[in-house]
């Protein structure tokens, strides 16, 4: 179910004319790193991602529900690779206790 959600989100980001860079999560949250067109609206993008993925997930589990809020922040070009790697290895960070509080609290 988890991989299905991440694949769905990746494809939806592309369908919304943005560039997905990394998607991964834990049972209680998901991180999506993307390159967004500066002219687009982040609130609308998140609404589109959460709304369409909720419908997608309802077909898999009637217990799935996104939280009301979200966190969004910009990152410098020099930090993109570091953040993408952190997201890709998120489960390992949580298991090993090497979670980056600054990255986790921003989401």
MODELLER restraints for C-alpha pairs under 7 A, 6 or more apart:
rsr = mdl.restraints
at = mdl.atoms
rsr.add(forms.Gaussian(group=physical.xy_distance, feature=features.Distance(at['CA:6:A'], at['CA:23:A']), mean=6.21, stdev=0.5))
rsr.add(forms.Gaussian(group=physical.xy_distance, feature=features.Distance(at['CA:6:A'], at['CA:24:A']), mean=6.75, stdev=0.5))
rsr.add(forms.Gaussian(group=physical.xy_distance, feature=features.Distance(at['CA:9:A'], at['CA:49:A']), mean=6.76, stdev=0.5))
rsr.add(forms.Gaussian(group=physical.xy_distance, feature=features.Distance(at['CA:9:A'], at['CA:53:A']), mean=6.90, stdev=0.5))
rsr.add(forms.Gaussian(group=physical.xy_distance, feature=features.Distance(at['CA:10:A'], at['CA:20:A']), mean=6.03, stdev=0.5))
rsr.add(forms.Gaussian(group=physical.xy_distance, feature=features.Distance(at['CA:12:A'], at['CA:49:A']), mean=6.82, stdev=0.5))
rsr.add(forms.Gaussian(group=physical.xy_distance, feature=features.Distance(at['CA:13:A'], at['CA:19:A']), mean=6.62, stdev=0.5))
rsr.add(forms.Gaussian(group=physical.xy_distance, feature=features.Distance(at['CA:13:A'], at['CA:20:A']), mean=6.11, stdev=0.5))
rsr.add(forms.Gaussian(group=physical.xy_distance, feature=features.Distance(at['CA:14:A'], at['CA:20:A']), mean=6.71, stdev=0.5))
rsr.add(forms.Gaussian(group=physical.xy_distance, feature=features.Distance(at['CA:18:A'], at['CA:34:A']), mean=6.88, stdev=0.5))
rsr.add(forms.Gaussian(group=physical.xy_distance, feature=features.Distance(at['CA:18:A'], at['CA:35:A']), mean=6.06, stdev=0.5))
rsr.add(forms.Gaussian(group=physical.xy_distance, feature=features.Distance(at['CA:18:A'], at['CA:36:A']), mean=5.21, stdev=0.5))
rsr.add(forms.Gaussian(group=physical.xy_distance, feature=features.Distance(at['CA:18:A'], at['CA:37:A']), mean=6.55, stdev=0.5))
rsr.add(forms.Gaussian(group=physical.xy_distance, feature=features.Distance(at['CA:19:A'], at['CA:34:A']), mean=5.40, stdev=0.5))
rsr.add(forms.Gaussian(group=physical.xy_distance, feature=features.Distance(at['CA:19:A'], at['CA:35:A']), mean=4.93, stdev=0.5))
rsr.add(forms.Gaussian(group=physical.xy_distance, feature=features.Distance(at['CA:19:A'], at['CA:36:A']), mean=6.58, stdev=0.5))
rsr.add(forms.Gaussian(group=physical.xy_distance, feature=features.Distance(at['CA:20:A'], at['CA:33:A']), mean=6.29, stdev=0.5))
rsr.add(forms.Gaussian(group=physical.xy_distance, feature=features.Distance(at['CA:20:A'], at['CA:34:A']), mean=4.30, stdev=0.5))
rsr.add(forms.Gaussian(group=physical.xy_distance, feature=features.Distance(at['CA:20:A'], at['CA:35:A']), mean=6.37, stdev=0.5))
rsr.add(forms.Gaussian(group=physical.xy_distance, feature=features.Distance(at['CA:21:A'], at['CA:33:A']), mean=5.36, stdev=0.5))
rsr.add(forms.Gaussian(group=physical.xy_distance, feature=features.Distance(at['CA:21:A'], at['CA:34:A']), mean=5.04, stdev=0.5))
rsr.add(forms.Gaussian(group=physical.xy_distance, feature=features.Distance(at['CA:21:A'], at['CA:84:A']), mean=6.72, stdev=0.5))
rsr.add(forms.Gaussian(group=physical.xy_distance, feature=features.Distance(at['CA:22:A'], at['CA:32:A']), mean=5.88, stdev=0.5))
rsr.add(forms.Gaussian(group=physical.xy_distance, feature=features.Distance(at['CA:22:A'], at['CA:33:A']), mean=5.03, stdev=0.5))
rsr.add(forms.Gaussian(group=physical.xy_distance, feature=features.Distance(at['CA:22:A'], at['CA:34:A']), mean=6.94, stdev=0.5))
rsr.add(forms.Gaussian(group=physical.xy_distance, feature=features.Distance(at['CA:22:A'], at['CA:84:A']), mean=5.46, stdev=0.5))
rsr.add(forms.Gaussian(group=physical.xy_distance, feature=features.Distance(at['CA:22:A'], at['CA:87:A']), mean=6.49, stdev=0.5))
rsr.add(forms.Gaussian(group=physical.xy_distance, feature=features.Distance(at['CA:22:A'], at['CA:88:A']), mean=6.56, stdev=0.5))
rsr.add(forms.Gaussian(group=physical.xy_distance, feature=features.Distance(at['CA:23:A'], at['CA:31:A']), mean=5.66, stdev=0.5))
rsr.add(forms.Gaussian(group=physical.xy_distance, feature=features.Distance(at['CA:23:A'], at['CA:32:A']), mean=4.57, stdev=0.5))
rsr.add(forms.Gaussian(group=physical.xy_distance, feature=features.Distance(at['CA:23:A'], at['CA:33:A']), mean=6.35, stdev=0.5))
rsr.add(forms.Gaussian(group=physical.xy_distance, feature=features.Distance(at['CA:23:A'], at['CA:87:A']), mean=6.66, stdev=0.5))
rsr.add(forms.Gaussian(group=physical.xy_distance, feature=features.Distance(at['CA:23:A'], at['CA:88:A']), mean=6.99, stdev=0.5))
rsr.add(forms.Gaussian(group=physical.xy_distance, feature=features.Distance(at['CA:24:A'], at['CA:30:A']), mean=5.82, stdev=0.5))
rsr.add(forms.Gaussian(group=physical.xy_distance, feature=features.Distance(at['CA:24:A'], at['CA:31:A']), mean=5.59, stdev=0.5))
rsr.add(forms.Gaussian(group=physical.xy_distance, feature=features.Distance(at['CA:24:A'], at['CA:32:A']), mean=6.90, stdev=0.5))
rsr.add(forms.Gaussian(group=physical.xy_distance, feature=features.Distance(at['CA:24:A'], at['CA:87:A']), mean=5.82, stdev=0.5))
rsr.add(forms.Gaussian(group=physical.xy_distance, feature=features.Distance(at['CA:24:A'], at['CA:88:A']), mean=6.02, stdev=0.5))
rsr.add(forms.Gaussian(group=physical.xy_distance, feature=features.Distance(at['CA:24:A'], at['CA:90:A']), mean=6.91, stdev=0.5))
rsr.add(forms.Gaussian(group=physical.xy_distance, feature=features.Distance(at['CA:25:A'], at['CA:31:A']), mean=5.70, stdev=0.5))
rsr.add(forms.Gaussian(group=physical.xy_distance, feature=features.Distance(at['CA:25:A'], at['CA:90:A']), mean=6.63, stdev=0.5))
rsr.add(forms.Gaussian(group=physical.xy_distance, feature=features.Distance(at['CA:26:A'], at['CA:91:A']), mean=6.70, stdev=0.5))
rsr.add(forms.Gaussian(group=physical.xy_distance, feature=features.Distance(at['CA:31:A'], at['CA:87:A']), mean=6.62, stdev=0.5))
rsr.add(forms.Gaussian(group=physical.xy_distance, feature=features.Distance(at['CA:33:A'], at['CA:84:A']), mean=6.82, stdev=0.5))
rsr.add(forms.Gaussian(group=physical.xy_distance, feature=features.Distance(at['CA:54:A'], at['CA:65:A']), mean=6.79, stdev=0.5))
rsr.add(forms.Gaussian(group=physical.xy_distance, feature=features.Distance(at['CA:57:A'], at['CA:64:A']), mean=6.48, stdev=0.5))
rsr.add(forms.Gaussian(group=physical.xy_distance, feature=features.Distance(at['CA:58:A'], at['CA:64:A']), mean=6.46, stdev=0.5))
rsr.add(forms.Gaussian(group=physical.xy_distance, feature=features.Distance(at['CA:70:A'], at['CA:107:A']), mean=6.62, stdev=0.5))
rsr.add(forms.Gaussian(group=physical.xy_distance, feature=features.Distance(at['CA:71:A'], at['CA:106:A']), mean=5.96, stdev=0.5))
rsr.add(forms.Gaussian(group=physical.xy_distance, feature=features.Distance(at['CA:71:A'], at['CA:107:A']), mean=4.42, stdev=0.5))
rsr.add(forms.Gaussian(group=physical.xy_distance, feature=features.Distance(at['CA:72:A'], at['CA:107:A']), mean=6.62, stdev=0.5))
rsr.add(forms.Gaussian(group=physical.xy_distance, feature=features.Distance(at['CA:93:A'], at['CA:99:A']), mean=4.97, stdev=0.5))
